Amino acid sequence: MNAPKRTIVRDEVPGCPLPDTGAKAAPSEPTEETIEHDKKRRLEMDIKRIQETEELVEIPL
């Protein structure tokens, strides 16, 4: 019975550096972009909920 071949995985290959991923926030720290995205999503959900459940009245100007 033949043993399966194994491939050695290394962090770096000489002459081929890993791409720079940049500084990212820790998973426990939301980025400004995700905070803004969440705010917009909640606003859209609130607007839809109000439109579906509340009776809207036109206000004359």
Phi and psi restraints in degrees (range 20) as a CNS / XPLOR table:
assign (resid 1 and name C) (resid 2 and name N)
       (resid 2 and name CA) (resid 2 and name C) 1.0 -86.4 20.0 2
assign (resid 2 and name N) (resid 2 and name CA)
       (resid 2 and name C) (resid 3 and name N) 1.0 137.6 20.0 2
assign (resid 2 and name C) (resid 3 and name N)
       (resid 3 and name CA) (resid 3 and name C) 1.0 -77.3 20.0 2
assign (resid 3 and name N) (resid 3 and name CA)
       (resid 3 and name C) (resid 4 and name N) 1.0 144.4 20.0 2
assign (resid 3 and name C) (resid 4 and name N)
       (resid 4 and name CA) (resid 4 and name C) 1.0 -66.1 20.0 2
assign (resid 4 and name N) (resid 4 and name CA)
       (resid 4 and name C) (resid 5 and name N) 1.0 146.2 20.0 2
assign (resid 4 and name C) (resid 5 and name N)
       (resid 5 and name CA) (resid 5 and name C) 1.0 -73.4 20.0 2
assign (resid 5 and name N) (resid 5 and name CA)
       (resid 5 and name C) (resid 6 and name N) 1.0 146.1 20.0 2
assign (resid 5 and name C) (resid 6 and name N)
       (resid 6 and name CA) (resid 6 and name C) 1.0 -116.6 20.0 2
assign (resid 6 and name N) (resid 6 and name CA)
       (resid 6 and name C) (resid 7 and name N) 1.0 141.1 20.0 2
assign (resid 6 and name C) (resid 7 and name N)
       (resid 7 and name CA) (resid 7 and name C) 1.0 -106.4 20.0 2
assign (resid 7 and name N) (resid 7 and name CA)
       (resid 7 and name C) (resid 8 and name N) 1.0 129.2 20.0 2
assign (resid 7 and name C) (resid 8 and name N)
       (resid 8 and name CA) (resid 8 and name C) 1.0 -84.5 20.0 2
assign (resid 8 and name N) (resid 8 and name CA)
       (resid 8 and name C) (resid 9 and name N) 1.0 127.4 20.0 2
assign (resid 8 and name C) (resid 9 and name N)
       (resid 9 and name CA) (resid 9 and name C) 1.0 -108.8 20.0 2
assign (resid 9 and name N) (resid 9 and name CA)
       (resid 9 and name C) (resid 10 and name N) 1.0 126.9 20.0 2
assign (resid 9 and name C) (resid 10 and name N)
       (resid 10 and name CA) (resid 10 and name C) 1.0 -119.1 20.0 2
assign (resid 10 and name N) (resid 10 and name CA)
       (resid 10 and name C) (resid 11 and name N) 1.0 155.7 20.0 2
assign (resid 10 and name C) (resid 11 and name N)
       (resid 11 and name CA) (resid 11 and name C) 1.0 -67.2 20.0 2
assign (resid 11 and name N) (resid 11 and name CA)
       (resid 11 and name C) (resid 12 and name N) 1.0 -39.5 20.0 2
assign (resid 11 and name C) (resid 12 and name N)
       (resid 12 and name CA) (resid 12 and name C) 1.0 -131.4 20.0 2
assign (resid 12 and name N) (resid 12 and name CA)
       (resid 12 and name C) (resid 13 and name N) 1.0 143.3 20.0 2
assign (resid 12 and name C) (resid 13 and name N)
       (resid 13 and name CA) (resid 13 and name C) 1.0 -111.1 20.0 2
assign (resid 13 and name N) (resid 13 and name CA)
       (resid 13 and name C) (resid 14 and name N) 1.0 128.7 20.0 2
assign (resid 13 and name C) (resid 14 and name N)
       (resid 14 and name CA) (resid 14 and name C) 1.0 -54.1 20.0 2
assign (resid 14 and name N) (resid 14 and name CA)
       (resid 14 and name C) (resid 15 and name N) 1.0 130.4 20.0 2
assign (resid 14 and name C) (resid 15 and name N)
       (resid 15 and name CA) (resid 15 and name C) 1.0 85.3 20.0 2
assign (resid 15 and name N) (resid 15 and name CA)
       (resid 15 and name C) (resid 16 and name N) 1.0 -3.5 20.0 2
assign (resid 15 and name C) (resid 16 and name N)
       (resid 16 and name CA) (resid 16 and name C) 1.0 -138.5 20.0 2
assign (resid 16 and name N) (resid 16 and name CA)
       (resid 16 and name C) (resid 17 and name N) 1.0 80.6 20.0 2
assign (resid 16 and name C) (resid 17 and name N)
       (resid 17 and name CA) (resid 17 and name C) 1.0 -68.8 20.0 2
assign (resid 17 and name N) (resid 17 and name CA)
       (resid 17 and name C) (resid 18 and name N) 1.0 154.6 20.0 2
assign (resid 17 and name C) (resid 18 and name N)
       (resid 18 and name CA) (resid 18 and name C) 1.0 -69.6 20.0 2
assign (resid 18 and name N) (resid 18 and name CA)
       (resid 18 and name C) (resid 19 and name N) 1.0 147.5 20.0 2
assign (resid 18 and name C) (resid 19 and name N)
       (resid 19 and name CA) (resid 19 and name C) 1.0 -66.5 20.0 2
assign (resid 19 and name N) (resid 19 and name CA)
       (resid 19 and name C) (resid 20 and name N) 1.0 146.1 20.0 2
assign (resid 19 and name C) (resid 20 and name N)
       (resid 20 and name CA) (resid 20 and name C) 1.0 -76.2 20.0 2
assign (resid 20 and name N) (resid 20 and name CA)
       (resid 20 and name C) (resid 21 and name N) 1.0 120.6 20.0 2
assign (resid 20 and name C) (resid 21 and name N)
       (resid 21 and name CA) (resid 21 and name C) 1.0 -85.9 20.0 2
assign (resid 21 and name N) (resid 21 and name CA)
       (resid 21 and name C) (resid 22 and name N) 1.0 -9.9 20.0 2
assign (resid 21 and name C) (resid 22 and name N)
       (resid 22 and name CA) (resid 22 and name C) 1.0 76.5 20.0 2
assign (resid 22 and name N) (resid 22 and name CA)
       (resid 22 and name C) (resid 23 and name N) 1.0 172.6 20.0 2
assign (resid 22 and name C) (resid 23 and name N)
       (resid 23 and name CA) (resid 23 and name C) 1.0 -81.9 20.0 2
assign (resid 23 and name N) (resid 23 and name CA)
       (resid 23 and name C) (resid 24 and name N) 1.0 121.4 20.0 2
assign (resid 23 and name C) (resid 24 and name N)
       (resid 24 and name CA) (resid 24 and name C) 1.0 -116.7 20.0 2
assign (resid 24 and name N) (resid 24 and name CA)
       (resid 24 and name C) (resid 25 and name N) 1.0 151.1 20.0 2
assign (resid 24 and name C) (resid 25 and name N)
       (resid 25 and name CA) (resid 25 and name C) 1.0 -70.7 20.0 2
assign (resid 25 and name N) (resid 25 and name CA)
       (resid 25 and name C) (resid 26 and name N) 1.0 150.7 20.0 2
assign (resid 25 and name C) (resid 26 and name N)
       (resid 26 and name CA) (resid 26 and name C) 1.0 -64.5 20.0 2
assign (resid 26 and name N) (resid 26 and name CA)
       (resid 26 and name C) (resid 27 and name N) 1.0 154.1 20.0 2
assign (resid 26 and name C) (resid 27 and name N)
       (resid 27 and name CA) (resid 27 and name C) 1.0 -55.4 20.0 2
assign (resid 27 and name N) (resid 27 and name CA)
       (resid 27 and name C) (resid 28 and name N) 1.0 -28.1 20.0 2
assign (resid 27 and name C) (resid 28 and name N)
       (resid 28 and name CA) (resid 28 and name C) 1.0 -79.9 20.0 2
assign (resid 28 and name N) (resid 28 and name CA)
       (resid 28 and name C) (resid 29 and name N) 1.0 -10.7 20.0 2
assign (resid 28 and name C) (resid 29 and name N)
       (resid 29 and name CA) (resid 29 and name C) 1.0 -110.0 20.0 2
assign (resid 29 and name N) (resid 29 and name CA)
       (resid 29 and name C) (resid 30 and name N) 1.0 105.1 20.0 2
assign (resid 29 and name C) (resid 30 and name N)
       (resid 30 and name CA) (resid 30 and name C) 1.0 -69.3 20.0 2
assign (resid 30 and name N) (resid 30 and name CA)
       (resid 30 and name C) (resid 31 and name N) 1.0 143.7 20.0 2
assign (resid 30 and name C) (resid 31 and name N)
       (resid 31 and name CA) (resid 31 and name C) 1.0 -79.8 20.0 2
assign (resid 31 and name N) (resid 31 and name CA)
       (resid 31 and name C) (resid 32 and name N) 1.0 164.8 20.0 2
assign (resid 31 and name C) (resid 32 and name N)
       (resid 32 and name CA) (resid 32 and name C) 1.0 -59.8 20.0 2
assign (resid 32 and name N) (resid 32 and name CA)
       (resid 32 and name C) (resid 33 and name N) 1.0 -36.7 20.0 2
assign (resid 32 and name C) (resid 33 and name N)
       (resid 33 and name CA) (resid 33 and name C) 1.0 -63.9 20.0 2
assign (resid 33 and name N) (resid 33 and name CA)
       (resid 33 and name C) (resid 34 and name N) 1.0 -44.0 20.0 2
assign (resid 33 and name C) (resid 34 and name N)
       (resid 34 and name CA) (resid 34 and name C) 1.0 -69.8 20.0 2
assign (resid 34 and name N) (resid 34 and name CA)
       (resid 34 and name C) (resid 35 and name N) 1.0 -33.6 20.0 2
assign (resid 34 and name C) (resid 35 and name N)
       (resid 35 and name CA) (resid 35 and name C) 1.0 -63.9 20.0 2
assign (resid 35 and name N) (resid 35 and name CA)
       (resid 35 and name C) (resid 36 and name N) 1.0 -46.7 20.0 2
assign (resid 35 and name C) (resid 36 and name N)
       (resid 36 and name CA) (resid 36 and name C) 1.0 -63.5 20.0 2
assign (resid 36 and name N) (resid 36 and name CA)
       (resid 36 and name C) (resid 37 and name N) 1.0 -40.2 20.0 2
assign (resid 36 and name C) (resid 37 and name N)
       (resid 37 and name CA) (resid 37 and name C) 1.0 -61.7 20.0 2
assign (resid 37 and name N) (resid 37 and name CA)
       (resid 37 and name C) (resid 38 and name N) 1.0 -44.3 20.0 2
assign (resid 37 and name C) (resid 38 and name N)
       (resid 38 and name CA) (resid 38 and name C) 1.0 -63.8 20.0 2
assign (resid 38 and name N) (resid 38 and name CA)
       (resid 38 and name C) (resid 39 and name N) 1.0 -39.8 20.0 2
assign (resid 38 and name C) (resid 39 and name N)
       (resid 39 and name CA) (resid 39 and name C) 1.0 -61.8 20.0 2
assign (resid 39 and name N) (resid 39 and name CA)
       (resid 39 and name C) (resid 40 and name N) 1.0 -44.9 20.0 2
assign (resid 39 and name C) (resid 40 and name N)
       (resid 40 and name CA) (resid 40 and name C) 1.0 -64.3 20.0 2
assign (resid 40 and name N) (resid 40 and name CA)
       (resid 40 and name C) (resid 41 and name N) 1.0 -41.8 20.0 2
assign (resid 40 and name C) (resid 41 and name N)
       (resid 41 and name CA) (resid 41 and name C) 1.0 -63.7 20.0 2
assign (resid 41 and name N) (resid 41 and name CA)
       (resid 41 and name C) (resid 42 and name N) 1.0 -43.2 20.0 2
assign (resid 41 and name C) (resid 42 and name N)
       (resid 42 and name CA) (resid 42 and name C) 1.0 -65.3 20.0 2
assign (resid 42 and name N) (resid 42 and name CA)
       (resid 42 and name C) (resid 43 and name N) 1.0 -39.5 20.0 2
assign (resid 42 and name C) (resid 43 and name N)
       (resid 43 and name CA) (resid 43 and name C) 1.0 -61.6 20.0 2
assign (resid 43 and name N) (resid 43 and name CA)
       (resid 43 and name C) (resid 44 and name N) 1.0 -45.5 20.0 2
assign (resid 43 and name C) (resid 44 and name N)
       (resid 44 and name CA) (resid 44 and name C) 1.0 -62.0 20.0 2
assign (resid 44 and name N) (resid 44 and name CA)
       (resid 44 and name C) (resid 45 and name N) 1.0 -41.2 20.0 2
assign (resid 44 and name C) (resid 45 and name N)
       (resid 45 and name CA) (resid 45 and name C) 1.0 -64.8 20.0 2
assign (resid 45 and name N) (resid 45 and name CA)
       (resid 45 and name C) (resid 46 and name N) 1.0 -41.6 20.0 2
assign (resid 45 and name C) (resid 46 and name N)
       (resid 46 and name CA) (resid 46 and name C) 1.0 -64.1 20.0 2
assign (resid 46 and name N) (resid 46 and name CA)
       (resid 46 and name C) (resid 47 and name N) 1.0 -42.8 20.0 2
assign (resid 46 and name C) (resid 47 and name N)
       (resid 47 and name CA) (resid 47 and name C) 1.0 -62.7 20.0 2
assign (resid 47 and name N) (resid 47 and name CA)
       (resid 47 and name C) (resid 48 and name N) 1.0 -46.0 20.0 2
assign (resid 47 and name C) (resid 48 and name N)
       (resid 48 and name CA) (resid 48 and name C) 1.0 -61.0 20.0 2
assign (resid 48 and name N) (resid 48 and name CA)
       (resid 48 and name C) (resid 49 and name N) 1.0 -43.5 20.0 2
assign (resid 48 and name C) (resid 49 and name N)
       (resid 49 and name CA) (resid 49 and name C) 1.0 -62.3 20.0 2
assign (resid 49 and name N) (resid 49 and name CA)
       (resid 49 and name C) (resid 50 and name N) 1.0 -44.0 20.0 2
assign (resid 49 and name C) (resid 50 and name N)
       (resid 50 and name CA) (resid 50 and name C) 1.0 -65.1 20.0 2
assign (resid 50 and name N) (resid 50 and name CA)
       (resid 50 and name C) (resid 51 and name N) 1.0 -42.9 20.0 2
assign (resid 50 and name C) (resid 51 and name N)
       (resid 51 and name CA) (resid 51 and name C) 1.0 -62.9 20.0 2
assign (resid 51 and name N) (resid 51 and name CA)
       (resid 51 and name C) (resid 52 and name N) 1.0 -35.7 20.0 2
assign (resid 51 and name C) (resid 52 and name N)
       (resid 52 and name CA) (resid 52 and name C) 1.0 -82.5 20.0 2
assign (resid 52 and name N) (resid 52 and name CA)
       (resid 52 and name C) (resid 53 and name N) 1.0 -30.9 20.0 2
assign (resid 52 and name C) (resid 53 and name N)
       (resid 53 and name CA) (resid 53 and name C) 1.0 -107.8 20.0 2
assign (resid 53 and name N) (resid 53 and name CA)
       (resid 53 and name C) (resid 54 and name N) 1.0 -26.9 20.0 2
assign (resid 53 and name C) (resid 54 and name N)
       (resid 54 and name CA) (resid 54 and name C) 1.0 -100.3 20.0 2
assign (resid 54 and name N) (resid 54 and name CA)
       (resid 54 and name C) (resid 55 and name N) 1.0 148.9 20.0 2
assign (resid 54 and name C) (resid 55 and name N)
       (resid 55 and name CA) (resid 55 and name C) 1.0 -88.0 20.0 2
assign (resid 55 and name N) (resid 55 and name CA)
       (resid 55 and name C) (resid 56 and name N) 1.0 116.9 20.0 2
assign (resid 55 and name C) (resid 56 and name N)
       (resid 56 and name CA) (resid 56 and name C) 1.0 -88.6 20.0 2
assign (resid 56 and name N) (resid 56 and name CA)
       (resid 56 and name C) (resid 57 and name N) 1.0 140.1 20.0 2
assign (resid 56 and name C) (resid 57 and name N)
       (resid 57 and name CA) (resid 57 and name C) 1.0 -119.6 20.0 2
assign (resid 57 and name N) (resid 57 and name CA)
       (resid 57 and name C) (resid 58 and name N) 1.0 133.5 20.0 2
assign (resid 57 and name C) (resid 58 and name N)
       (resid 58 and name CA) (resid 58 and name C) 1.0 -76.9 20.0 2
assign (resid 58 and name N) (resid 58 and name CA)
       (resid 58 and name C) (resid 59 and name N) 1.0 135.2 20.0 2
assign (resid 58 and name C) (resid 59 and name N)
       (resid 59 and name CA) (resid 59 and name C) 1.0 -103.9 20.0 2
assign (resid 59 and name N) (resid 59 and name CA)
       (resid 59 and name C) (resid 60 and name N) 1.0 117.7 20.0 2
assign (resid 59 and name C) (resid 60 and name N)
       (resid 60 and name CA) (resid 60 and name C) 1.0 -69.9 20.0 2
assign (resid 60 and name N) (resid 60 and name CA)
       (resid 60 and name C) (resid 61 and name N) 1.0 139.2 20.0 2
